[in-house]
Structure formats: C-alpha cells, structure tokens
Amino acid sequence: MNMNRRSSSPSLLPRPIRERIRFLVFCSITALVTFELARQGVYQDSALLLAADLGDDGHCSSAMSRPSRIGGGTPGFHVFENLWYHDGTYHVFSDEPTEIQARDVVGGALDLHFRPASERPNIGTVNETYCFAGTTALYNDGSSPDTTPTLFEKYYHFAAENLLGTMAALATFDFPPQGPLGWWYRLIGDRSSTIPNPPDRLVLPWTNSWKDGYGINELVVNGVYRSRLQVKEDWEEIIRARSDPDSESKSGSPWIAFEKVVIVDREAFVQSSSSSASSDGWNKLALPVTSRSPSPHFWTPTRRAMMSYVAAPFFERALPGARLGPVPKVVYVDRQASKRRLRHEDHLGLMDTLLSLRDSGRIAFKHAKLEDLSHAEQVTMVSDADIIVGVHGNGLTHLLWMPQGGNVVEFFPPDSFTRDYEVPATAVGHAYHAIRNVTVYLPEHWVVDEPSVESLRAGMDLPLDTDFVASFLGELVDGMAIKTSYL
C-alpha cells in the first residue's frame, strides 16, 4: 500500500459549479469592500482623482464632445453631464426622452432648451468655448432683480439648503462612476448607491454677494470647495475674454460647458409646476431632494472634507444614537446675547441641569457662545458631539458637522414651529426633537405656517419648563450612554 498517496473523498458538486461559487464569493467580498470604501469617502474614481487637480483654465477635453446626459432631480436641484450655456439659455444636447420641465430647473430671466445631440457646439473653436471640467455646483439664483432673493448671505441657506441639497442630488441622481470600479457599481447597484465627493468648484454667475456677516460661509467655501469659487465678476470676465465679434453667433458671446453640474435654483423651486415642490406647504428648498436620498451616508465625504480643513478628528458611530466617547457629549448653543433667546431664568435653569449632568459624570459638556469662538473652533466643538441643544437659530446649522446618528434638541415658543433645522438634521441621520416649553412637539402634530413663526424670526424671550427639560435630557443621555461607538 502506498502510504504517501493522499486520500480524497468525491466532491458533492461538479468542478464548474465549485468554480462558479468561488467566483461569486470573490465578487461578493469585492462588493462589500468597495461599498465600505465608498461609504467612508475613501474610494474616488479616476475622474474624481483627476478633477481634484483641475485648473480652471477653460480647456475643453474630448469628453465634452459627447451628448448631454440628464441625471434627474427635484425642483431646485438637477444634475446634468455636458450641459451648455449660451446667451441666457442653458442647452441640453441629447436624444434621450425626458419629462423634466424647464421651469423646474431654471428660474428668473433664464431658460433651458432641450435639443438634438447633433446640434451640440463644436469644441474645436477654442476661442469661443469655455469648459468647466469635473463637477460644478452652480447656484443659479440672482439672474434678475425681480426674482426670489438668493439668500446666499445666510449660513443656514448657504450650507443647510444649497450645499446639502447639492450633495443629496449627486447621491440620488448622479451617474454611475466611470473609474476602474465603475463596472461593478453598474452590475450590482443603481444610482441610489452613489456616495458623492464634494464638487470641484462653486459658481455663482449672477451675484457677487454670498458672504454672511460672521464669515462662516467663507469657511464652507474653503473647507468644502477648496476655495474654488467663481462669482459674477469672474463669469463676466470669462464671457468678455472668450467673446468673438466675428462669431456666427449674433451676440458673439461664447459657449460655456459643464462636464458635470448640479443646478441649484430657488426660483425654480418656488415657481415649479410640480405639486410636490413645496413639500406639502413647508417651502423648504432642500426637503424634496433630501427626502429622495437613500442614505445619510451621502454627507460623509463632505463632513470629512470640513474636518480635514479645520484639522479636527473625524468620528463615526457604529450605531445611530451611540455615544462617541466614555460619556455622551452635549453642546449647548447659547443665544442669550441675541434677540431670540430663552427667558433669563429658564436659561439659568437649563444651565443648572447641564452642569449637574456634567458634575455627576453623566455627560461631557460644552457651553458654546459662538461669538467667543473662531469659525474652526465652532466646527471642531461639534466634531465629536452626541447631542446639540439650542434655541431655534443660525447656530444650529452646525449640526451638519456632528457625526451621523446624533441628537438635535431645538427649543420653540409654545405656539411656533418651523422645519428649518429638522430637514438637515434628518437628512444627515440625526434624531430630531422639537420642544415647546413643556412638551415634545411630535411630527404628527406639526402644522405649516404656525401663527407666530414671523414673530419667532423677529425675536422673543422663549419660556422653557426646566423641570421637564431636565427629565427629557436625562432620558436622552441615559439612552446614549448604553450604546458605545469607537471607530
């Protein structure tokens, strides 16, 4: 007997089937790794890696010779590839059928035309063509003095509506990646699996006014768009430099092309014929598009970019509602120096509650007076927060930079409510709690256009039952304390 001979048992499956199973297992593992890299914002396809080093010199690549593609959108946010602009009109050169209406895309004095692919301009005429490579966020408001105000000069509208909606649109309506892993995304998924990187630039062609009074918008432009911003005067310079008086075009103005673009247009949202555009009357620009986003992970690369810019650690939770540290961290955004604030005695009662929770070792506590903090410090303070607490106001926009799965507690007067901060909180994966004095105002009771909303915006001293809030916060803290998250 040959003792060196291996003993073997017959396989239950034929060899071709075994090989197919091995291949499927390999593909499944590859898919899981790819998705996790994308979820964490690590994966970038080759086009995005190239775009990161783009110079805005107006050079037109061969990619711009292809027909336009329509990603889709909701009123106020639409995604296109190879979109063209000329003389007050945007042009989609495509033979694809579409149900998109022009007035859902652009408003004011502008127009959008859908034309056959064969009519697209010849990019070989260099002097008459300017191309924006990569991905562009185009805030299209302000084309006419009679249109809806742009609201760019408010941090909330600039970041929690325009930027947040841009990223949700890219996540929901973008095209499959074109890089080395793009084939796999197209095989196993659909557009809903996209985890977008921030756009390569921001273009505001019709206004030079975008800075808020506190300088936070500049932080957003620098941190998210890497300081790549073109405003009205830059746009006009492009047109002046590329205009050709001998052109066949009546005006001689150039064609401007966008390799990929998200058109953000509040006027289009307001004037839209879509019955769902106003989101059941709430009139929140980002609500329709964020409601379509399949996952709050779409915001992760944007938050990562901001954390990198301010040199703050980047945290993620293993589970929604899990604390990030040994105990939950609570940030109280103090508005007592403003016109809209808590009654003085209620502010003191809230502070007593928070300090008591801190002193008993149940929370880490940050009392945030934003006027005393630099912009980077304001972002850093929420980079590891678990709970943000505050009166309705602009400072709550910082919830965008709290790691997904936190809690937002917003205080309102007894007869007021608006979804300004609920929309972004929900979009990026936070649990949202509206408190009106002695009650938690639940979604099933929300009413559009509460009578005192305007007075809320004008300013008032809000009452707050501090015993009720102490009990509510205690339960919220204890709920987070039993969940840990160390990533």
N, C-alpha and C positions, 0 to 999 in steps of 0.2 A: 504494500500500500504506500502510495506517495503522500507522506505526511506534510510536505511543503505546499501541496496543492490547496488553494483556497476553497472553502466550502461556500456555496451560494444557494440561495433559495430563489425560485422563479418569481419574477415580478408579477404583481396583480394587474399592472397596466402596461399596455404596449409602449414601446420606446417613443414613438411620435407623440403620444398623449403626454408622457412624462416630460418631454422637452417643451411641449406647449405650456404645461403647468409651470415649469421653471421660468419660462419667458413671462407669463402673466404675473408671477410673484415678483420678478425683477421689475416689471413695469409698474406694479402697484407700489413697491418701495420707492421707485424713482418719483412717482406722482406725489407721494406723501412728503418726501424731502423737498421737492420743488415747491409744493404748496406752502410748506412751513417757511422756506426761504422767502417766498413772496409775502407771506403774512407778516414776517418780521422786517420787511423792507430791504432785505439783503439782495434778492435777485433783481437784476436790471438787465433787460435785453440789450443787444448790441446797439440798437438805435438810441436807447436812452444813455448808454455809456458815451456814445459819440456826441449826443446832444449836450452832455454835461460840459463839454469843452467848446461849445459853439461860440463863434464870434458873430455879432450882429452886423455883418458886412453886406447883407442883402444878396449874397451869392445864391443862385438857384441850382440845385442839384438835379440830376436826372429823374429823381423821384417826383419832382413837380410836373413832369410831363405826363404823368398818369391821370386818369379821370378822377374827379372828386368822389369821395365816399361819404355817406351820410350815416353817422353813428346813431343819431336819435337824440331825444331829450324831452324835457318838460318845458312849458312856457317859462322863459327866463334863462334857461340853460340848455344849450345844444352843442353837440360835438360833431366836427367835420374833419375830414382829411382833404388836403388840396383844395381849400376854399380860396376864392379870389375876390379882390375888392377893386372897384374902378369907379371913380366919379360919383360917389354917393350910393353905390349899389354893390352888394355882395353877390357873387355868382357861384352857383353850384353847377359844374360841368359834368353831368352824369346821365347815363341812360337807365339808371335804377329807378323804379317807380317809388314814390313816396307820398305819404299822406300829410306830411308836415306843411303847415301854413306859414307863409312869410311873416305874418304879423305875430306869430308865436315865437319868432326868432329875433327879429329886429324891430325897434320902435323908432319914434321920433321922426326925423326927416329922412331916414334911410329906407332902403328897400332890399329885398332878396329875390333874385331871379333863378329859376331852375332851367338850365339849358342843356342841349345835347352835348355829349362828350366831344364830338367832332369840332365844336366851336371854341374849345379852350384856346387861350393865347399861346403864341409861340415864345417859349422862354429863351430862345436864341437871341432875341432882341434885348441884349443886356441892358442897354441904357434906359429902356422903358419898363423894366421889370425889377421888382424888389421882392425877395423871398425871405420869410421868417422860417428858419429850419427848426426842427424839433417841435416841442409842444408849447403853445402860446395860450395864456389866459387873456381874453380880450374883453375888458369891461366897456360895454358899448354905449352906456348912457351919456347924456350931455350933448347930443348932436344938434339939439335945437333948444333955444331958451324957453320954449313953451312946453317942453316935455317934463315928465316926472323928475323931481330932484334926484341927483345921483346918490346922495347920502354917503359918498365915499369918505367924507371927513369925520365919520363916526367909527370908532374902533369896532363896535358891535356889527354894524352893517358891512364894514370892510372885511372883517375876518369871519364872523359867525354866520354871515349870509353869503357874500360873494365868494370868498375863498372856500368855505365849507361846501357850498353848492357846487363849485368848480370840481372839487375832488370827488364829490358824490357822483357828478355827471360822468367823470372819467371812469369811475369804478363801475358804473351801471351801463353806460352807452359806448364805452371805448371799443376799439377794435382789438382782436387777438394780437399778442406780441409777435414781432417779426424776427426775433432773435433765435439762437440755437435751440431754445426750449419751446419756441412758439408752436411747433408741430404738436407737441404733447398737450399744450393747453387746448388747441383746437380739437384734439382727439378726445380728451376726457371731459372737457368743460364747455362753458359758453361765456358770453360777455360778463355774466354775473360773478365770475371768478377773478376778475381783474383787481389787483392791488396797485393803484397808480402811484408813481412818484410825482412830486410837485412839478408844475410846469417849468419850462426853462426860462420864461420871462413873463412879465405882466405888461400889457399895452393898454393905455387909456388914450385913445386917439382924439377925443373931443374935449378934454379938460386938462388943465394943469393942477387942479385942486384935488388933493387926495390926503393931505396930511391932517391928522387930528390935532387937537390942542395940547395933547400930552406927549406926543411923539411915539405912541405905541404902533401906529401904522407903519412908521419907518422901521421899527423892529421886525414887523411882519414881512415887509419887502426885503429887508436884508437877510432875515433868517430863512424864509421860505423860498423866495425868488432869487436869492443870492445877489441882491442889489440890481438885478436886471429889470429895469423899469424904463418904459418909453411913454412919454406923455404927449400932449397936444403939440407942443413946440417941436418935439422930435419927429412926430408924424408929419408935420408940415414941412420940416426940413427934408425928409425922405421924398415927399412929393415934389418939392422945389428942385432938389438935386437930380431926380430921375425924369422930370418932365422934359418933353421934347417938342419944341414948337413946330417941327417938321413932321410930327407923327400923323398917321392917318386918323387918329382919334381927334375929334372936334376940339376937345379942350387941351390935348397934348399931355394930359396927366398920365402917370404910369399905372401899370397894373401891379398890385401888391398881392402876394400869395402867402398862404399859411400852410405849412406841411401838415400840421395838426392844430386844431384850435377849439377852445371852448368859448362860445359867445355867451356872455353874461349880460342880460338886458332887463332891467327892472321895468322899463316902459313896456316892453313886450309882455312881461308878466301881467302888468296892470290891464293892458288893452286886449289880452288874449280872448279869443272866442271860445276857448275850452271852458266847459262848465266847472272843471276841477281845478282851474288855475288858481282861484282864490283860496283853495283848500278849505272849502266849507265856510268861507267868510273870515277866516283868520288873517288872510292877507299877509302871510309870511313868505318872503321870496324863496327861501331855501326849503320850505316844508314839502312841496310836491316832489322835488328831486331827491331829498334825503329819505323820504318815505319809500322811494323805489330802491334805495341802496340795499343790497342783500346782506351786508355785514358791516358792523362798525370798524372792522379792520381796515377799511379804505382810508382811514385817517392816520394810521400808524406811521407811514413814511413821512407825512407832513409834520407830525409831532416829533419824530426822530430828528428831522432837519432843524427844527427850532431848538431842541435840546442841545444839539451839536453846536449851534451858533452861540448859545448863551453859556456853553461849557457846563451844562447840568447833566447829571447822570440820567440815563434812560431806563425807566422801570416799566415792567408789565406785570399784570396779575395772572395767576394761574386760573383763577375763577372770578367771575363778576361778584363784587361785594367782598372780596378778600382784602384784608389789610396788607400793606406793603412792608411794614416794619413790625417790631415787637408789640406795639400797640397802635391803634388807629391814629392817624394824624388829622387834626381838624384845623382848617384855615378859616378864620372869621374875617370877611372883608368889611371893614369898618367904614361906614359912610357918614359918621356923625358930624363931619366938617362940611357936609353938603346940605342942600335944601331938602332932599328926600332922605329921611333918616328915621331911626327909632326914637320914640319918646325917651328923654334922658334917663328916667327911672327904669324903663324897660331895657335900655342898653346896659345899664349897670347890673340889672338882674341877669341878663344873658351872660355878661362877663363873669359874674359870680358863679354861674353854672359851669361855664367852660373852665374856669380856673380851678373849681372844685374837682372836676373830672381829671384835670391835669395833675393836681396835687395828690389825688388818690391813686395815681399811676395808671389810670384807665385810658388816657389819651396823651399824645404829643400835641401841643397847641401852638399855633402861630396867629398872633393878633396883628392883622395886616392893615396898616394905614398906608394906602397906596401912594399918597402924596409924599411920604417919607422914604419911599423905596425907588431905586433905579428900575428901569424897564427890565433889565436882565434879572434883577432880584425878584421882581414880581412874577416872572415866569418860573424862576427856579423854586420859589416857595411852594408852587403847586405841582412841581415835577414829581414829588413823592407824596402828594396829598391823598387822603382817603375820603374826606368829607369837606366840601366847601359850603360855608354858611354866609348869608348876607341878604340885605335888603335889595329889592329889585333895582338894578343899576348897571352901568357900563363895566364895572369891575368884575362882574360875574362872567364876562366874556372869557376870562382866564380859565374857565372850566375846560376850554379846548385843550389845554396843556396838561391837565390832570390825567394820569394813566387810566385807560379804559376800564370801566367797571366800578367807578367811584360813586359817591352820593352827592347830589346838589340839593341844598335846602334854601329855598327862596322865600322871603317874607313879604307879604302884601297887606294892604289895609283890608278891613273886613268885607268891603264891597267892591274890590278891584281884582282883576286878573288879566294877564296877557301872556302869550306863549313865547315871548321873545327868547327866553333862556331855556325853556323846556325843549324847544325844537333842536338846538345844537346839543343839549345835554343828552337827549335820547339818541340823536344821530351818532354820537361818538361812544355810545354804550354805557352812559351813566344812568343810575336810578334818580329820578327827579321827584322832589317833594315840595309842593306849594303850601305854605302855612299862612292862614289868615287869622291872626290873633289867637284864638283858642281852638282852631280846627285845622285838620289837614284837608285841603281842598282837592278832592279826588277827580279824575278825568271825567267820570260820568256826570259830574255837576258843572263842568266848565261851560261858560256862556260867552259867546262872542260879543265884543264891544260892551263890557260892563260899564254902567253909567259914569263911574268915577275914574276911568282909565286916563282921561286927559288931565284930571287934577293930580293923579299919581305921577304923571310925567312932569307936571309943573313943580311938584314938590310938596311934602307934608311930613308931619311927625306921625309915624305909624305906631299904633298900640300893639303890644305883644304880651300875651299871658305867659309870664316867665316860668310859672309852675308847670304849665302844660308843655312848654318847650323843653324844660329840664327833663321831664319824663320821656318825651319823644326822642331827644338826643341820647338819653341814657340807653334806651332800647336800640337805637340805631348803632351806637358804639358797641354795645354788647353783641349785636348781630354780626358786626365785622370782626370782633375780637376772636370769635370761634373759627374764623376762616383765615388761614395764613397763606401768604403768597411770596415766595422767594424765587425770583427768576433772575 
